[in-house]
Amino acid sequence: MPRLSHDTPFIHPDCEISDATFGTFTEVGRGSRMSHSHLGDYSYCDRYADIANTDVGKFSNIAAFVRIGATDHPMTKASLHHFHYRSGDYFDDTPHDEAWFAHRRSRRTYIGHDTWLGHAAQVRPDVTIGHGAVIAGGAIVTKDVAPYMIVAGIPAVPIRARFTPDVAERLMALAWWDWPHERLHAALDDFRSLNAEAFLEKFG
């Protein structure tokens, strides 16, 4: 019996989940937090990931302690502190500043299909990570990342492309991540044994 389910996400203990949706065969590691986000089919995050205001594509691999879409404090106002937007926690009969929270939620982060975000990487709000991209452990991503690009550093910069532009374009056109579960199973030996070019020769 497979550990992961078509119907129900596998959510480990001690997670905080609010306003989040899940595709098929998804998994959320112990102690992780997800809010106002979607985790696409077959995607997972390892322990203590923190994902906010983010749309994660299919087959994304998110390592432990990754933080995506971290919300900002109000840097142009007189104070950075919670008290003036989480006001209900400090004052009787005073509501939170819902307009500020709506502004935060509007700043979406997008993680493409078949991506890998390494241990303790951070991806800032309003950033798009292209399909097949790799974010090195500890990197802080402040700008969009092209498909099939490897980035590293603080702030993250391109290191090299995983494939030539032709191969990257053919993989995106093939869009194997949209294949039904049965077709993925049928092609499993090829995923295991063929490099990208050979895989494209067979299926592209």
N, C-alpha and C positions, 0 to 999 in steps of 0.2 A: 504494500500500500504506500503510494507516494506521500511524503511528509507535507508537501504543499498542495493546496486545494484550488480548484477552479472557481469555487464559490466564495470562500472565506479567507481573508488575509491571515497569515500566521503572525500574530502579534505576541512577542515575548513579554515576560513580566516587567512591571514597573514603568510602562510606557505612558506618556501623556498624549492623547489623541483628541483633537477638537476640529470640527469642520473639515474632516479629511475624507477622501474617497480613494478606493483601491480597485485596481484591475485584477485580473486572474493571476494565480500563482505568485502572489506578492508576500514579502516577509519584512517585518519591522523588528530590529534587534533590541535586546534588553535595554531599558532605560532611555529609549529614544523619545523624542518629542516631535509631533507633526501637527501643524495648524494651518488651516486655510490652504490646503495643498491636495494634490492628486499624485498617487504613485501608480505608474502605468504597468501594464501586463508584464509579469516575470521580473519586475524590478524589486530590489531589496536594499535595505540599509542595515549595516552592522550596528554594534552596540553604541549607544549614547550619541547617535546622530541627532541633529536638530534641523528640521526642515520647515520653513515658514513661507507662505505666500508663493508657492512654487508648483509648477506643473512638470512632473518627471515623466519622461517618455518610457518606452518599453525596453526591457532588458538592461536597465541601468544598474551598475554595480557601485554602491555607495559604501565606502569603508567606515570603520569606527571613528567616532568623534568628528565627523564631517559636519560643517554648519553651512546651510544654504538659505539665502534670503534673510539674513539677520536684519532685524529692524533697526532703524536709526533713531537717535535722540534728536530733539528739535534744536539744531545748532544755531539757527538765526534768532531764537527767542532769548529772553533775559536769563532763563534757566534751562539747563538740560534735564532736570530731575523729573521723576515720576509724578511728583505731587500735583503738578498742574495739568496732567492728562489722565492719571489714575486717581483723580481727586476723591472719588468715592471711598478709597482706602484710607483717606486722611481726615476728611471732613464730613460731619453729619449733613444729610440732605443736600449733598453736592454730587451730581453725576460725573461719571468719567467723560472725557472729551471724545465723543464718538467720531467727530469729524477727523480727528488726528488718527484714530485707529483705522478709519476708512481709507485715509490717505496711505497709510502703511500697507494695507492689504492690496491697494491698487498697483503697487510697485512689484510686478510679477517677475519671477525668475523662471527660466525655461531650460530644462535639461533634456538633451536629445536622446534618441534611441541608442542602445548599445554603447553607452558611455561608461567610463571608469573614473571615479573620484577617489583619490588616494587618502590615506589616513590623515585626519585632522586638516584636510583642505577646507577652504572657505570660498563660497561664491556669493558675491554681493547682490543686492536687489537690482532689478532692471537689466540683468545679464542673461545672455543666451549662450548655452554650451551646445555646439553643433553635434550632429550624429557622429558616433564613433570616436569622439575626442577623449583624451586622457588628461586628467588633472593630477599632477604629481602631489605626493603627500606633503602637507604643510604649505602648499601654495595658497595665495590669496588672489582670487580672480576678480578683477574690477572692470574688465572689458569683455565683449563677446569673444568667443573662441570658435574658430572655423571648424567645419567638420573634419574628422580624422587628423586633427592637430594635437600634438603633445605640448603642454605648457607646464612651466615650473617657475617657482620663485615668488618673491614679494616685492612689488606686485608681479603676478604671473605674466610671463612672456613666452612666445613660441620657442620651442626647442627644435622640433623637426616634425615633418608630416609623417604619419604612419605609412601612407601609400602614395603613389604618384597621383596626380589629379585625375587621370583617366580611371584608375582603379577605384578611387574614392567616389567618383561620379557613377560608375557602374554599380557599386555596392548600394548607393542611395537609390538608384533606379530599380535595382532588384528588390529592395525593401523587404528582405527576408523576415524582418521583425513583424510583418503583417501576415505571415503565413499562419494557417490554422495549426493547432496543437498537433494534429495527426501528421501533418506534413513535416513539422519540425522533428517529430519522432522518426519518421521515415528517412530523413536526411541526417540523422545523428552521426552515423559513421563518417559521413563526408565532412560535417562540422569538425569532427575530431581529427581527421587524418589529412585534410587538404588545406594548403595555404589559400589565401584570399584569391590569388590569381587563378589557381586551379579550380576553386569553388565556382568562380565566375564562369570559367570555361564550361563547366558542367551545367550550371543552372542559369547563367546569364544570357 
